Amino acid sequence: MSLPFASAAAKNPYPEKSATQSQLADISPVAHVSKSSKSYNQHSSSVKNKESKAASVHSLAALWARKYYVSVTSQDENYHLKNSENLEEVNSQEGRTLTVAKLIQNLNLASAQAWSLTEMLLSKEIRRHGINPELVNPLEIAADTRYLFQKVLDAYESRATPRRLSVIVGKDFGKVRQKYTSVDRRAIGFVSMQFHYTGQKLLEWLSSAEQVLWTPYLKVMDDHMYMPLQAAYEAAANHSENSPALAAVQHLLPVSSKIAYSVCKQVSQLNPNYRSHSGLLTEIKIKTASIRDIEMFQIYLCLCVLENDIRSVQQELFPLCIMLYPRLKVSWKLVQEMLKTLGWDMYANLPPESMAAFLPYLRSLTEMFSCDVFQEVAVTD
């Protein structure tokens, strides 16, 4: 089965945004007022504008926080929850405290093992991509990783839910991402892999019941490290409450997990025997990572719409994929199938005016990962 998502040269199946709608959004009444009342109105408008921007940020953060991060594996986890004899004990305050103590005790070792895996995977990429080696300081990256894990462990021990965790640590993750992307956005590839491997190593010290409770927190952390969520929140602050771009993002975020699950399922069905670096697409670990990546692409699309610019994809997402996917044995054909399917699923889940906002960036993204681009690259990889 083929899913012929439209390229720039193909016929556009999506309706374009109405020019009238855009014009109406910019129309505001102008009253003839005295100097004193005008001054008051300007102050009032400034206050309202700030409140509107704050509301925009809060709205996106709340939308993301409400998402159930492990919805794609909820049935499996509920099964394990019901069948774990010592779950009640592990989920008690004392049980959570013991789990946290165990993870803290092994955090330094897990971090060291994670860097070894990261270096093995990506050491050649520093030279290949011309990245300044000084930007990839293993001690500094490990220290930032431990700091973020400590924040999350504190939240876990205090019984914060995974959804609440997104609000608690979102800014901290945003600051760490900004630290490594401010000079060279490609450095985030090393940080994200270090972070991911640290989490996977820590799981090895936990019992099955502890893993069930801790894994959703790892998912939240992975999401915030791989995805430019904080950048999207900040970009939203530049939009008014009735902004069409903000409305489009608000339509996509609540269904992004649903779309990611659907796209992952379809691509897996098209490639039932495909094996990546870590295993088959149908394995739960690979499935979870694939869904996260599909959500990541959607968040970058949101950022493009909010910034009215493709640069976040050009400077960060695309180089990140070039760096990681060949090493993880993810083929460009697989990425192309994912993008085609993603386009159609977004079309099926979004209203026409919201789809129109995403379409230019979705087209550009599809073209960047097209067969024409990777004809020669595939040989060298």
Residue pairs with C-beta under 8 A, 6 or more apart in sequence:
1 270
3 266
3 337
3 340
3 341
3 344
4 10
4 340
5 339
5 340
5 341
5 342
5 343
5 344
5 366
6 12
6 13
6 14
6 343
6 363
7 363
7 366
7 367
7 370
8 363
8 367
12 359
13 347
14 347
14 352
14 355
14 356
14 359
15 352
15 355
15 356
16 356
16 359
17 244
17 353
17 356
17 357
18 353
21 244
21 353
22 244
25 242
25 243
25 244
31 41
33 41
49 240
52 240
52 241
53 236
53 237
53 238
53 239
54 237
55 241
56 236
56 237
56 239
56 240
56 241
56 243
56 246
57 233
57 234
57 236
57 237
59 236
59 246
59 250
60 232
60 233
60 236
60 249
60 250
60 253
61 166
61 167
61 170
61 233
63 250
63 253
63 254
64 166
64 229
64 253
65 163
65 164
65 166
65 167
66 163
66 254
67 163
67 253
67 254
67 256
67 257
68 74
68 163
68 257
69 162
69 163
69 166
69 216
69 219
69 220
69 223
69 257
70 77
70 162
70 215
70 216
70 219
71 257
71 258
71 261
72 257
72 260
72 261
72 264
72 287
72 288
72 291
73 284
73 287
73 288
76 284
77 212
77 215
77 216
80 208
80 209
80 212
81 87
81 212
84 90
84 208
84 209
84 212
86 207
86 209
87 209
87 212
87 213
89 95
90 96
90 99
90 207
90 209
90 210
90 213
91 213
93 159
96 156
96 157
96 159
96 213
97 157
99 156
99 206
99 210
99 213
99 214
100 153
100 154
100 156
100 157
102 205
102 206
102 210
103 149
103 153
103 202
103 205
103 206
103 214
104 150
104 153
106 201
106 202
106 205
107 146
107 149
107 150
107 198
107 202
108 146
109 201
110 198
110 201
110 202
110 205
111 142
111 145
111 146
111 194
111 198
112 142
113 197
113 201
114 142
114 145
114 194
114 195
114 196
114 197
114 198
114 200
114 201
115 138
115 141
115 142
115 194
115 197
117 193
117 197
118 190
118 193
118 194
118 197
119 138
121 193
121 327
121 328
122 189
122 190
122 193
122 323
122 324
122 327
125 131
125 189
125 323
125 327
126 133
126 136
129 186
129 319
129 322
129 323
131 184
131 186
131 187
132 183
132 184
135 180
135 183
135 184
135 187
136 187
136 190
141 180
141 190
141 191
141 194
142 194
144 176
144 179
144 191
145 191
145 194
145 195
145 198
147 172
147 176
148 169
148 172
148 173
148 176
148 195
148 221
148 225
149 198
149 199
149 202
149 221
151 168
151 169
151 172
152 165
152 169
152 217
152 220
152 221
155 164
155 165
155 168
155 169
155 217
156 165
156 214
156 217
160 168
162 216
162 217
162 219
162 220
165 217
165 220
166 220
166 223
166 224
169 220
169 221
169 224
170 224
170 229
170 230
170 233
171 230
173 221
173 224
173 225
173 229
173 230
174 224
174 229
174 230
174 231
174 233
175 230
176 191
176 225
177 188
177 191
177 224
177 225
177 228
177 230
177 231
178 230
178 231
180 187
180 188
180 190
180 191
181 187
181 188
181 316
185 315
185 316
185 319
185 320
186 316
186 319
186 320
186 323
188 316
188 320
189 319
189 320
189 323
189 324
191 225
192 225
192 226
192 320
193 324
195 221
195 222
195 225
196 222
196 225
199 218
199 221
199 222
202 214
203 211
203 214
203 215
203 218
206 214
219 288
219 292
222 292
223 229
223 292
223 295
224 230
226 292
226 293
226 296
227 295
227 296
227 299
227 300
228 299
228 300
228 303
228 312
228 316
229 299
231 303
231 312
232 249
232 299
232 302
232 303
232 306
235 303
235 306
235 307
236 246
236 249
236 306
238 306
239 245
239 246
239 306
240 246
244 353
244 357
245 305
245 306
245 308
245 357
246 306
247 353
247 354
248 305
248 350
248 353
248 354
248 355
248 357
248 358
249 302
249 305
249 306
251 350
251 351
251 354
252 298
252 301
252 302
252 346
252 349
252 350
252 354
252 358
253 302
255 349
255 350
256 295
256 298
256 299
257 291
257 295
258 349
259 294
259 298
259 342
259 345
259 346
259 349
260 291
260 292
260 294
260 295
260 298
261 291
262 341
262 345
263 294
263 338
263 341
263 342
263 345
264 281
264 287
264 290
264 291
264 294
266 341
267 281
267 290
267 334
267 337
267 338
267 341
268 274
268 281
268 282
268 287
268 290
270 337
271 281
271 334
271 337
272 281
272 282
273 280
274 280
274 281
274 331
274 334
275 281
275 329
276 286
276 328
276 329
276 330
277 327
277 328
277 329
277 330
278 285
278 286
278 289
278 328
279 285
279 286
280 286
281 287
281 290
294 338
294 342
296 317
297 317
297 338
297 339
297 342
297 365
298 342
298 346
300 312
300 313
300 316
300 317
300 365
301 358
301 361
301 362
301 365
303 312
304 310
304 312
304 313
304 361
305 357
305 358
305 361
310 361
310 364
313 361
313 364
313 365
313 368
314 368
318 368
318 369
321 335
321 369
322 377
324 330
325 331
325 332
325 335
326 381
332 369
332 371
332 374
332 377
332 378
333 371
335 369
336 366
336 369
336 370
336 371
339 362
339 365
339 366
339 369
340 366
342 362
343 362
343 366
346 355
346 358
346 362
347 355
350 358
367 373
